[in-house]
Amino acid sequence: MKKHIITALLITTTSAPALAAYPASQPAQAAEVMVRMCQQQHTGMDKNKAISKVYDTVSDWPIASTTEVAAAMDEGWSFAVQNPGMKCEKIYPMMIDMLAGKKN
């Protein structure tokens, strides 16, 4: 439930110009892919297995252009590597700020 509320906020709190600046994919779905990859990295799963597992769950989502999914996966994995002690859910508010044009 919490993820769905955050995902809805991601869409409703972002201005149209900020959404237009992001790839044509759904920003909330991109954030969800990033979080899922981050979580897989934190479990110690091999990156290729994580990619396969996450892609299998999102392949029918509107974001499912290979390039956009791959970019979100790489971002989520990189976030986990660069922030080993940080909870993956921090991606949601960071993504909202990015889409709104705020700097971290």
Jmol script that loads the backbone (N, CA, C; Angstrom):
load data "model"
ATOM      1  N   MET A   1       0.819  -1.191   0.000  1.00  0.00           N
ATOM      2  CA  MET A   1       0.000   0.000   0.000  1.00  0.00           C
ATOM      3  C   MET A   1       0.865   1.257   0.000  1.00  0.00           C
ATOM      4  N   LYS A   2       1.909   1.270   0.844  1.00  0.00           N
ATOM      5  CA  LYS A   2       2.780   2.438   0.940  1.00  0.00           C
ATOM      6  C   LYS A   2       3.428   2.743  -0.409  1.00  0.00           C
ATOM      7  N   LYS A   3       3.890   1.700  -1.112  1.00  0.00           N
ATOM      8  CA  LYS A   3       4.522   1.909  -2.414  1.00  0.00           C
ATOM      9  C   LYS A   3       3.536   2.508  -3.406  1.00  0.00           C
ATOM     10  N   HIS A   4       2.285   2.056  -3.358  1.00  0.00           N
ATOM     11  CA  HIS A   4       1.291   2.573  -4.293  1.00  0.00           C
ATOM     12  C   HIS A   4       1.005   4.047  -4.028  1.00  0.00           C
ATOM     13  N   ILE A   5       0.976   4.434  -2.763  1.00  0.00           N
ATOM     14  CA  ILE A   5       0.758   5.840  -2.418  1.00  0.00           C
ATOM     15  C   ILE A   5       1.927   6.682  -2.906  1.00  0.00           C
ATOM     16  N   ILE A   6       3.142   6.212  -2.673  1.00  0.00           N
ATOM     17  CA  ILE A   6       4.328   6.944  -3.115  1.00  0.00           C
ATOM     18  C   ILE A   6       4.349   7.036  -4.634  1.00  0.00           C
ATOM     19  N   THR A   7       4.002   5.946  -5.298  1.00  0.00           N
ATOM     20  CA  THR A   7       3.974   5.945  -6.756  1.00  0.00           C
ATOM     21  C   THR A   7       2.948   6.953  -7.266  1.00  0.00           C
ATOM     22  N   ALA A   8       1.784   7.001  -6.639  1.00  0.00           N
ATOM     23  CA  ALA A   8       0.760   7.968  -7.036  1.00  0.00           C
ATOM     24  C   ALA A   8       1.248   9.393  -6.803  1.00  0.00           C
ATOM     25  N   LEU A   9       1.920   9.621  -5.687  1.00  0.00           N
ATOM     26  CA  LEU A   9       2.466  10.950  -5.406  1.00  0.00           C
ATOM     27  C   LEU A   9       3.489  11.359  -6.450  1.00  0.00           C
ATOM     28  N   LEU A  10       4.275  10.410  -6.893  1.00  0.00           N
ATOM     29  CA  LEU A  10       5.296  10.697  -7.892  1.00  0.00           C
ATOM     30  C   LEU A  10       4.665  11.273  -9.152  1.00  0.00           C
ATOM     31  N   ILE A  11       3.534  10.744  -9.533  1.00  0.00           N
ATOM     32  CA  ILE A  11       2.847  11.236 -10.726  1.00  0.00           C
ATOM     33  C   ILE A  11       2.117  12.547 -10.443  1.00  0.00           C
ATOM     34  N   THR A  12       1.410  12.636  -9.314  1.00  0.00           N
ATOM     35  CA  THR A  12       0.551  13.792  -9.068  1.00  0.00           C
ATOM     36  C   THR A  12       1.275  15.028  -8.573  1.00  0.00           C
ATOM     37  N   THR A  13       2.477  14.878  -8.018  1.00  0.00           N
ATOM     38  CA  THR A  13       3.180  16.052  -7.496  1.00  0.00           C
ATOM     39  C   THR A  13       4.180  16.634  -8.476  1.00  0.00           C
ATOM     40  N   THR A  14       4.270  16.065  -9.629  1.00  0.00           N
ATOM     41  CA  THR A  14       5.263  16.503 -10.594  1.00  0.00           C
ATOM     42  C   THR A  14       4.606  17.370 -11.661  1.00  0.00           C
ATOM     43  N   SER A  15       5.250  18.482 -11.972  1.00  0.00           N
ATOM     44  CA  SER A  15       4.703  19.386 -12.985  1.00  0.00           C
ATOM     45  C   SER A  15       4.804  18.762 -14.372  1.00  0.00           C
ATOM     46  N   ALA A  16       3.948  19.212 -15.266  1.00  0.00           N
ATOM     47  CA  ALA A  16       3.958  18.695 -16.630  1.00  0.00           C
ATOM     48  C   ALA A  16       5.300  18.914 -17.324  1.00  0.00           C
ATOM     49  N   PRO A  17       5.937  20.103 -17.185  1.00  0.00           N
ATOM     50  CA  PRO A  17       7.239  20.281 -17.836  1.00  0.00           C
ATOM     51  C   PRO A  17       8.310  19.328 -17.295  1.00  0.00           C
ATOM     52  N   ALA A  18       8.264  19.058 -15.988  1.00  0.00           N
ATOM     53  CA  ALA A  18       9.250  18.141 -15.412  1.00  0.00           C
ATOM     54  C   ALA A  18       9.031  16.732 -15.938  1.00  0.00           C
ATOM     55  N   LEU A  19       7.770  16.322 -16.039  1.00  0.00           N
ATOM     56  CA  LEU A  19       7.485  14.996 -16.589  1.00  0.00           C
ATOM     57  C   LEU A  19       7.906  14.916 -18.052  1.00  0.00           C
ATOM     58  N   ALA A  20       7.703  16.009 -18.788  1.00  0.00           N
ATOM     59  CA  ALA A  20       8.060  16.018 -20.203  1.00  0.00           C
ATOM     60  C   ALA A  20       9.563  15.906 -20.401  1.00  0.00           C
ATOM     61  N   ALA A  21      10.332  16.395 -19.436  1.00  0.00           N
ATOM     62  CA  ALA A  21      11.787  16.338 -19.541  1.00  0.00           C
ATOM     63  C   ALA A  21      12.317  14.929 -19.300  1.00  0.00           C
ATOM     64  N   TYR A  22      11.545  14.111 -18.620  1.00  0.00           N
ATOM     65  CA  TYR A  22      11.950  12.737 -18.348  1.00  0.00           C
ATOM     66  C   TYR A  22      11.589  11.900 -19.567  1.00  0.00           C
ATOM     67  N   PRO A  23      12.261  10.765 -19.787  1.00  0.00           N
ATOM     68  CA  PRO A  23      11.894   9.934 -20.947  1.00  0.00           C
ATOM     69  C   PRO A  23      10.391   9.657 -20.988  1.00  0.00           C
ATOM     70  N   ALA A  24       9.898   9.352 -22.147  1.00  0.00           N
ATOM     71  CA  ALA A  24       8.462   9.179 -22.355  1.00  0.00           C
ATOM     72  C   ALA A  24       7.851   8.077 -21.496  1.00  0.00           C
ATOM     73  N   SER A  25       8.672   7.304 -20.825  1.00  0.00           N
ATOM     74  CA  SER A  25       8.166   6.239 -19.966  1.00  0.00           C
ATOM     75  C   SER A  25       7.463   6.811 -18.750  1.00  0.00           C
ATOM     76  N   GLN A  26       6.840   5.967 -17.997  1.00  0.00           N
ATOM     77  CA  GLN A  26       6.174   6.372 -16.768  1.00  0.00           C
ATOM     78  C   GLN A  26       7.221   6.561 -15.673  1.00  0.00           C
ATOM     79  N   PRO A  27       7.389   7.778 -15.143  1.00  0.00           N
ATOM     80  CA  PRO A  27       8.397   8.016 -14.109  1.00  0.00           C
ATOM     81  C   PRO A  27       8.210   7.162 -12.861  1.00  0.00           C
ATOM     82  N   ALA A  28       6.978   6.929 -12.472  1.00  0.00           N
ATOM     83  CA  ALA A  28       6.739   6.106 -11.281  1.00  0.00           C
ATOM     84  C   ALA A  28       7.206   4.677 -11.513  1.00  0.00           C
ATOM     85  N   GLN A  29       6.998   4.182 -12.710  1.00  0.00           N
ATOM     86  CA  GLN A  29       7.436   2.823 -13.017  1.00  0.00           C
ATOM     87  C   GLN A  29       8.957   2.760 -13.096  1.00  0.00           C
ATOM     88  N   ALA A  30       9.580   3.800 -13.612  1.00  0.00           N
ATOM     89  CA  ALA A  30      11.041   3.839 -13.643  1.00  0.00           C
ATOM     90  C   ALA A  30      11.592   3.817 -12.222  1.00  0.00           C
ATOM     91  N   ALA A  31      10.967   4.582 -11.335  1.00  0.00           N
ATOM     92  CA  ALA A  31      11.400   4.593  -9.934  1.00  0.00           C
ATOM     93  C   ALA A  31      11.233   3.217  -9.313  1.00  0.00           C
ATOM     94  N   GLU A  32      10.146   2.542  -9.632  1.00  0.00           N
ATOM     95  CA  GLU A  32       9.901   1.205  -9.081  1.00  0.00           C
ATOM     96  C   GLU A  32      10.957   0.212  -9.572  1.00  0.00           C
ATOM     97  N   VAL A  33      11.326   0.301 -10.847  1.00  0.00           N
ATOM     98  CA  VAL A  33      12.382  -0.568 -11.378  1.00  0.00           C
ATOM     99  C   VAL A  33      13.692  -0.286 -10.649  1.00  0.00           C
ATOM    100  N   MET A  34      13.987   0.986 -10.427  1.00  0.00           N
ATOM    101  CA  MET A  34      15.215   1.352  -9.713  1.00  0.00           C
ATOM    102  C   MET A  34      15.222   0.771  -8.306  1.00  0.00           C
ATOM    103  N   VAL A  35      14.098   0.881  -7.608  1.00  0.00           N
ATOM    104  CA  VAL A  35      14.009   0.357  -6.242  1.00  0.00           C
ATOM    105  C   VAL A  35      14.191  -1.153  -6.247  1.00  0.00           C
ATOM    106  N   ARG A  36      13.556  -1.832  -7.176  1.00  0.00           N
ATOM    107  CA  ARG A  36      13.672  -3.297  -7.230  1.00  0.00           C
ATOM    108  C   ARG A  36      15.108  -3.736  -7.497  1.00  0.00           C
ATOM    109  N   MET A  37      15.791  -3.046  -8.388  1.00  0.00           N
ATOM    110  CA  MET A  37      17.196  -3.401  -8.656  1.00  0.00           C
ATOM    111  C   MET A  37      18.062  -3.114  -7.441  1.00  0.00           C
ATOM    112  N   CYS A  38      17.822  -2.017  -6.790  1.00  0.00           N
ATOM    113  CA  CYS A  38      18.559  -1.664  -5.581  1.00  0.00           C
ATOM    114  C   CYS A  38      18.377  -2.757  -4.528  1.00  0.00           C
ATOM    115  N   GLN A  39      17.140  -3.201  -4.347  1.00  0.00           N
ATOM    116  CA  GLN A  39      16.862  -4.245  -3.361  1.00  0.00           C
ATOM    117  C   GLN A  39      17.585  -5.542  -3.709  1.00  0.00           C
ATOM    118  N   GLN A  40      17.620  -5.881  -4.979  1.00  0.00           N
ATOM    119  CA  GLN A  40      18.316  -7.108  -5.391  1.00  0.00           C
ATOM    120  C   GLN A  40      19.812  -6.998  -5.111  1.00  0.00           C
ATOM    121  N   GLN A  41      20.389  -5.820  -5.363  1.00  0.00           N
ATOM    122  CA  GLN A  41      21.814  -5.631  -5.111  1.00  0.00           C
ATOM    123  C   GLN A  41      22.110  -5.772  -3.628  1.00  0.00           C
ATOM    124  N   HIS A  42      21.234  -5.223  -2.787  1.00  0.00           N
ATOM    125  CA  HIS A  42      21.433  -5.306  -1.340  1.00  0.00           C
ATOM    126  C   HIS A  42      21.357  -6.745  -0.829  1.00  0.00           C
ATOM    127  N   THR A  43      20.648  -7.619  -1.546  1.00  0.00           N
ATOM    128  CA  THR A  43      20.567  -9.020  -1.114  1.00  0.00           C
ATOM    129  C   THR A  43      21.805  -9.806  -1.512  1.00  0.00           C
ATOM    130  N   GLY A  44      22.646  -9.203  -2.343  1.00  0.00           N
ATOM    131  CA  GLY A  44      23.862  -9.885  -2.777  1.00  0.00           C
ATOM    132  C   GLY A  44      23.684 -10.691  -4.050  1.00  0.00           C
ATOM    133  N   MET A  45      22.562 -10.532  -4.710  1.00  0.00           N
ATOM    134  CA  MET A  45      22.301 -11.268  -5.941  1.00  0.00           C
ATOM    135  C   MET A  45      23.232 -10.790  -7.053  1.00  0.00           C
ATOM    136  N   ASP A  46      23.625 -11.693  -7.916  1.00  0.00           N
ATOM    137  CA  ASP A  46      24.420 -11.380  -9.098  1.00  0.00           C
ATOM    138  C   ASP A  46      23.627 -10.408  -9.974  1.00  0.00           C
ATOM    139  N   LYS A  47      24.312  -9.433 -10.564  1.00  0.00           N
ATOM    140  CA  LYS A  47      23.621  -8.403 -11.348  1.00  0.00           C
ATOM    141  C   LYS A  47      22.828  -8.995 -12.510  1.00  0.00           C
ATOM    142  N   ASN A  48      23.385  -9.964 -13.224  1.00  0.00           N
ATOM    143  CA  ASN A  48      22.663 -10.551 -14.356  1.00  0.00           C
ATOM    144  C   ASN A  48      21.395 -11.273 -13.910  1.00  0.00           C
ATOM    145  N   LYS A  49      21.463 -11.974 -12.779  1.00  0.00           N
ATOM    146  CA  LYS A  49      20.263 -12.638 -12.248  1.00  0.00           C
ATOM    147  C   LYS A  49      19.239 -11.599 -11.810  1.00  0.00           C
ATOM    148  N   ALA A  50      19.720 -10.515 -11.210  1.00  0.00           N
ATOM    149  CA  ALA A  50      18.817  -9.448 -10.772  1.00  0.00           C
ATOM    150  C   ALA A  50      18.122  -8.817 -11.969  1.00  0.00           C
ATOM    151  N   ILE A  51      18.866  -8.573 -13.026  1.00  0.00           N
ATOM    152  CA  ILE A  51      18.287  -7.992 -14.242  1.00  0.00           C
ATOM    153  C   ILE A  51      17.172  -8.890 -14.767  1.00  0.00           C
ATOM    154  N   SER A  52      17.453 -10.181 -14.849  1.00  0.00           N
ATOM    155  CA  SER A  52      16.461 -11.129 -15.345  1.00  0.00           C
ATOM    156  C   SER A  52      15.224 -11.156 -14.455  1.00  0.00           C
ATOM    157  N   LYS A  53      15.435 -11.199 -13.157  1.00  0.00           N
ATOM    158  CA  LYS A  53      14.319 -11.260 -12.209  1.00  0.00           C
ATOM    159  C   LYS A  53      13.456 -10.002 -12.282  1.00  0.00           C
ATOM    160  N   VAL A  54      14.092  -8.844 -12.271  1.00  0.00           N
ATOM    161  CA  VAL A  54      13.334  -7.592 -12.304  1.00  0.00           C
ATOM    162  C   VAL A  54      12.655  -7.420 -13.658  1.00  0.00           C
ATOM    163  N   TYR A  55      13.351  -7.706 -14.741  1.00  0.00           N
ATOM    164  CA  TYR A  55      12.748  -7.532 -16.062  1.00  0.00           C
ATOM    165  C   TYR A  55      11.525  -8.425 -16.240  1.00  0.00           C
ATOM    166  N   ASP A  56      11.599  -9.655 -15.723  1.00  0.00           N
ATOM    167  CA  ASP A  56      10.452 -10.562 -15.821  1.00  0.00           C
ATOM    168  C   ASP A  56       9.209  -9.984 -15.155  1.00  0.00           C
ATOM    169  N   THR A  57       9.393  -9.222 -14.091  1.00  0.00           N
ATOM    170  CA  THR A  57       8.232  -8.664 -13.384  1.00  0.00           C
ATOM    171  C   THR A  57       7.698  -7.394 -14.032  1.00  0.00           C
ATOM    172  N   VAL A  58       8.497  -6.709 -14.836  1.00  0.00           N
ATOM    173  CA  VAL A  58       8.053  -5.431 -15.408  1.00  0.00           C
ATOM    174  C   VAL A  58       7.904  -5.457 -16.923  1.00  0.00           C
ATOM    175  N   SER A  59       8.117  -6.593 -17.549  1.00  0.00           N
ATOM    176  CA  SER A  59       8.137  -6.639 -19.014  1.00  0.00           C
ATOM    177  C   SER A  59       6.809  -6.257 -19.659  1.00  0.00           C
ATOM    178  N   ASP A  60       5.713  -6.344 -18.921  1.00  0.00           N
ATOM    179  CA  ASP A  60       4.426  -5.964 -19.505  1.00  0.00           C
ATOM    180  C   ASP A  60       3.969  -4.568 -19.086  1.00  0.00           C
ATOM    181  N   TRP A  61       4.808  -3.838 -18.370  1.00  0.00           N
ATOM    182  CA  TRP A  61       4.474  -2.466 -17.976  1.00  0.00           C
ATOM    183  C   TRP A  61       4.678  -1.536 -19.172  1.00  0.00           C
ATOM    184  N   PRO A  62       3.989  -0.386 -19.194  1.00  0.00           N
ATOM    185  CA  PRO A  62       4.190   0.568 -20.291  1.00  0.00           C
ATOM    186  C   PRO A  62       5.631   1.063 -20.433  1.00  0.00           C
ATOM    187  N   ILE A  63       6.403   1.045 -19.341  1.00  0.00           N
ATOM    188  CA  ILE A  63       7.798   1.492 -19.415  1.00  0.00           C
ATOM    189  C   ILE A  63       8.666   0.529 -20.219  1.00  0.00           C
ATOM    190  N   ALA A  64       8.148  -0.629 -20.525  1.00  0.00           N
ATOM    191  CA  ALA A  64       8.970  -1.735 -20.982  1.00  0.00           C
ATOM    192  C   ALA A  64       9.674  -1.553 -22.321  1.00  0.00           C
ATOM    193  N   SER A  65      10.145  -0.367 -22.621  1.00  0.00           N
ATOM    194  CA  SER A  65      11.084  -0.230 -23.725  1.00  0.00           C
ATOM    195  C   SER A  65      12.414  -0.700 -23.159  1.00  0.00           C
ATOM    196  N   THR A  66      13.119  -1.487 -23.900  1.00  0.00           N
ATOM    197  CA  THR A  66      14.362  -2.079 -23.411  1.00  0.00           C
ATOM    198  C   THR A  66      15.341  -1.023 -22.926  1.00  0.00           C
ATOM    199  N   THR A  67      15.486   0.056 -23.656  1.00  0.00           N
ATOM    200  CA  THR A  67      16.433   1.109 -23.287  1.00  0.00           C
ATOM    201  C   THR A  67      16.054   1.767 -21.970  1.00  0.00           C
ATOM    202  N   GLU A  68      14.781   2.081 -21.800  1.00  0.00           N
ATOM    203  CA  GLU A  68      14.335   2.752 -20.583  1.00  0.00           C
ATOM    204  C   GLU A  68      14.425   1.844 -19.365  1.00  0.00           C
ATOM    205  N   VAL A  69      14.065   0.582 -19.533  1.00  0.00           N
ATOM    206  CA  VAL A  69      14.168  -0.369 -18.425  1.00  0.00           C
ATOM    207  C   VAL A  69      15.631  -0.556 -18.050  1.00  0.00           C
ATOM    208  N   ALA A  70      16.492  -0.705 -19.052  1.00  0.00           N
ATOM    209  CA  ALA A  70      17.926  -0.895 -18.782  1.00  0.00           C
ATOM    210  C   ALA A  70      18.508   0.310 -18.051  1.00  0.00           C
ATOM    211  N   ALA A  71      18.111   1.503 -18.452  1.00  0.00           N
ATOM    212  CA  ALA A  71      18.611   2.709 -17.787  1.00  0.00           C
ATOM    213  C   ALA A  71      18.159   2.751 -16.332  1.00  0.00           C
ATOM    214  N   ALA A  72      16.893   2.439 -16.084  1.00  0.00           N
ATOM    215  CA  ALA A  72      16.378   2.433 -14.709  1.00  0.00           C
ATOM    216  C   ALA A  72      17.065   1.353 -13.882  1.00  0.00           C
ATOM    217  N   MET A  73      17.320   0.199 -14.487  1.00  0.00           N
ATOM    218  CA  MET A  73      18.011  -0.881 -13.777  1.00  0.00           C
ATOM    219  C   MET A  73      19.421  -0.457 -13.388  1.00  0.00           C
ATOM    220  N   ASP A  74      20.126   0.133 -14.326  1.00  0.00           N
ATOM    221  CA  ASP A  74      21.492   0.590 -14.037  1.00  0.00           C
ATOM    222  C   ASP A  74      21.509   1.645 -12.942  1.00  0.00           C
ATOM    223  N   GLU A  75      20.559   2.567 -12.989  1.00  0.00           N
ATOM    224  CA  GLU A  75      20.489   3.610 -11.962  1.00  0.00           C
ATOM    225  C   GLU A  75      20.215   3.013 -10.584  1.00  0.00           C
ATOM    226  N   GLY A  76      19.290   2.068 -10.524  1.00  0.00           N
ATOM    227  CA  GLY A  76      18.971   1.433  -9.244  1.00  0.00           C
ATOM    228  C   GLY A  76      20.143   0.653  -8.687  1.00  0.00           C
ATOM    229  N   TRP A  77      20.842  -0.074  -9.561  1.00  0.00           N
ATOM    230  CA  TRP A  77      22.011  -0.850  -9.140  1.00  0.00           C
ATOM    231  C   TRP A  77      23.117   0.086  -8.666  1.00  0.00           C
ATOM    232  N   SER A  78      23.366   1.134  -9.425  1.00  0.00           N
ATOM    233  CA  SER A  78      24.406   2.105  -9.061  1.00  0.00           C
ATOM    234  C   SER A  78      24.089   2.788  -7.740  1.00  0.00           C
ATOM    235  N   PHE A  79      22.820   3.122  -7.533  1.00  0.00           N
ATOM    236  CA  PHE A  79      22.411   3.742  -6.271  1.00  0.00           C
ATOM    237  C   PHE A  79      22.759   2.821  -5.101  1.00  0.00           C
ATOM    238  N   ALA A  80      22.466   1.537  -5.250  1.00  0.00           N
ATOM    239  CA  ALA A  80      22.740   0.573  -4.175  1.00  0.00           C
ATOM    240  C   ALA A  80      24.236   0.438  -3.913  1.00  0.00           C
ATOM    241  N   VAL A  81      25.032   0.413  -4.975  1.00  0.00           N
ATOM    242  CA  VAL A  81      26.485   0.281  -4.830  1.00  0.00           C
ATOM    243  C   VAL A  81      27.065   1.525  -4.160  1.00  0.00           C
ATOM    244  N   GLN A  82      26.593   2.691  -4.557  1.00  0.00           N
ATOM    245  CA  GLN A  82      27.116   3.948  -4.021  1.00  0.00           C
ATOM    246  C   GLN A  82      26.589   4.275  -2.629  1.00  0.00           C
ATOM    247  N   ASN A  83      25.472   3.679  -2.246  1.00  0.00           N
ATOM    248  CA  ASN A  83      24.835   3.967  -0.953  1.00  0.00           C
ATOM    249  C   ASN A  83      24.499   2.665  -0.233  1.00  0.00           C
ATOM    250  N   PRO A  84      25.506   1.886   0.150  1.00  0.00           N
ATOM    251  CA  PRO A  84      25.250   0.551   0.704  1.00  0.00           C
ATOM    252  C   PRO A  84      24.409   0.526   1.977  1.00  0.00           C
ATOM    253  N   GLY A  85      24.432   1.562   2.767  1.00  0.00           N
ATOM    254  CA  GLY A  85      23.666   1.562   4.006  1.00  0.00           C
ATOM    255  C   GLY A  85      22.311   2.225   3.900  1.00  0.00           C
ATOM    256  N   MET A  86      21.997   2.785   2.741  1.00  0.00           N
ATOM    257  CA  MET A  86      20.759   3.546   2.583  1.00  0.00           C
ATOM    258  C   MET A  86      19.634   2.638   2.090  1.00  0.00           C
ATOM    259  N   LYS A  87      18.444   2.860   2.610  1.00  0.00           N
ATOM    260  CA  LYS A  87      17.287   2.080   2.176  1.00  0.00           C
ATOM    261  C   LYS A  87      16.934   2.453   0.735  1.00  0.00           C
ATOM    262  N   CYS A  88      16.589   1.440  -0.029  1.00  0.00           N
ATOM    263  CA  CYS A  88      16.268   1.643  -1.438  1.00  0.00           C
ATOM    264  C   CYS A  88      15.053   2.545  -1.642  1.00  0.00           C
ATOM    265  N   GLU A  89      14.155   2.579  -0.675  1.00  0.00           N
ATOM    266  CA  GLU A  89      12.956   3.399  -0.793  1.00  0.00           C
ATOM    267  C   GLU A  89      13.276   4.893  -0.859  1.00  0.00           C
ATOM    268  N   LYS A  90      14.498   5.285  -0.511  1.00  0.00           N
ATOM    269  CA  LYS A  90      14.913   6.689  -0.623  1.00  0.00           C
ATOM    270  C   LYS A  90      14.899   7.148  -2.080  1.00  0.00           C
ATOM    271  N   ILE A  91      14.866   6.198  -3.001  1.00  0.00           N
ATOM    272  CA  ILE A  91      14.822   6.542  -4.424  1.00  0.00           C
ATOM    273  C   ILE A  91      13.542   7.313  -4.745  1.00  0.00           C
ATOM    274  N   TYR A  92      12.416   6.955  -4.118  1.00  0.00           N
ATOM    275  CA  TYR A  92      11.147   7.617  -4.437  1.00  0.00           C
ATOM    276  C   TYR A  92      11.206   9.127  -4.218  1.00  0.00           C
ATOM    277  N   PRO A  93      11.544   9.599  -2.996  1.00  0.00           N
ATOM    278  CA  PRO A  93      11.580  11.065  -2.823  1.00  0.00           C
ATOM    279  C   PRO A  93      12.670  11.731  -3.654  1.00  0.00           C
ATOM    280  N   MET A  94      13.780  11.032  -3.888  1.00  0.00           N
ATOM    281  CA  MET A  94      14.844  11.599  -4.721  1.00  0.00           C
ATOM    282  C   MET A  94      14.350  11.772  -6.156  1.00  0.00           C
ATOM    283  N   MET A  95      13.578  10.802  -6.642  1.00  0.00           N
ATOM    284  CA  MET A  95      13.040  10.875  -7.996  1.00  0.00           C
ATOM    285  C   MET A  95      12.018  12.008  -8.089  1.00  0.00           C
ATOM    286  N   ILE A  96      11.192  12.165  -7.062  1.00  0.00           N
ATOM    287  CA  ILE A  96      10.221  13.262  -7.049  1.00  0.00           C
ATOM    288  C   ILE A  96      10.953  14.595  -7.125  1.00  0.00           C
ATOM    289  N   ASP A  97      12.005  14.746  -6.319  1.00  0.00           N
ATOM    290  CA  ASP A  97      12.786  15.987  -6.339  1.00  0.00           C
ATOM    291  C   ASP A  97      13.419  16.221  -7.706  1.00  0.00           C
ATOM    292  N   MET A  98      13.959  15.157  -8.304  1.00  0.00           N
ATOM    293  CA  MET A  98      14.592  15.290  -9.612  1.00  0.00           C
ATOM    294  C   MET A  98      13.569  15.743 -10.657  1.00  0.00           C
ATOM    295  N   LEU A  99      12.411  15.128 -10.639  1.00  0.00           N
ATOM    296  CA  LEU A  99      11.384  15.483 -11.618  1.00  0.00           C
ATOM    297  C   LEU A  99      10.846  16.890 -11.395  1.00  0.00           C
ATOM    298  N   ALA A 100      10.883  17.335 -10.149  1.00  0.00           N
ATOM    299  CA  ALA A 100      10.416  18.683  -9.824  1.00  0.00           C
ATOM    300  C   ALA A 100      11.504  19.730 -10.053  1.00  0.00           C
ATOM    301  N   GLY A 101      12.700  19.278 -10.414  1.00  0.00           N
ATOM    302  CA  GLY A 101      13.787  20.202 -10.705  1.00  0.00           C
ATOM    303  C   GLY A 101      14.584  20.642  -9.508  1.00  0.00           C
ATOM    304  N   LYS A 102      14.456  19.940  -8.379  1.00  0.00           N
ATOM    305  CA  LYS A 102      15.214  20.295  -7.181  1.00  0.00           C
ATOM    306  C   LYS A 102      16.540  19.556  -7.179  1.00  0.00           C
ATOM    307  N   LYS A 103      17.529  20.163  -6.542  1.00  0.00           N
ATOM    308  CA  LYS A 103      18.831  19.519  -6.403  1.00  0.00           C
ATOM    309  C   LYS A 103      18.896  18.846  -5.049  1.00  0.00           C
ATOM    310  N   ASN A 104      19.590  17.693  -4.986  1.00  0.00           N
ATOM    311  CA  ASN A 104      19.746  16.970  -3.714  1.00  0.00           C
ATOM    312  C   ASN A 104      20.648  17.708  -2.778  1.00  0.00           C
TER     313      ASN A 104
END
end "model"
wireframe off; spacefill off
backbone 0.3
color backbone group
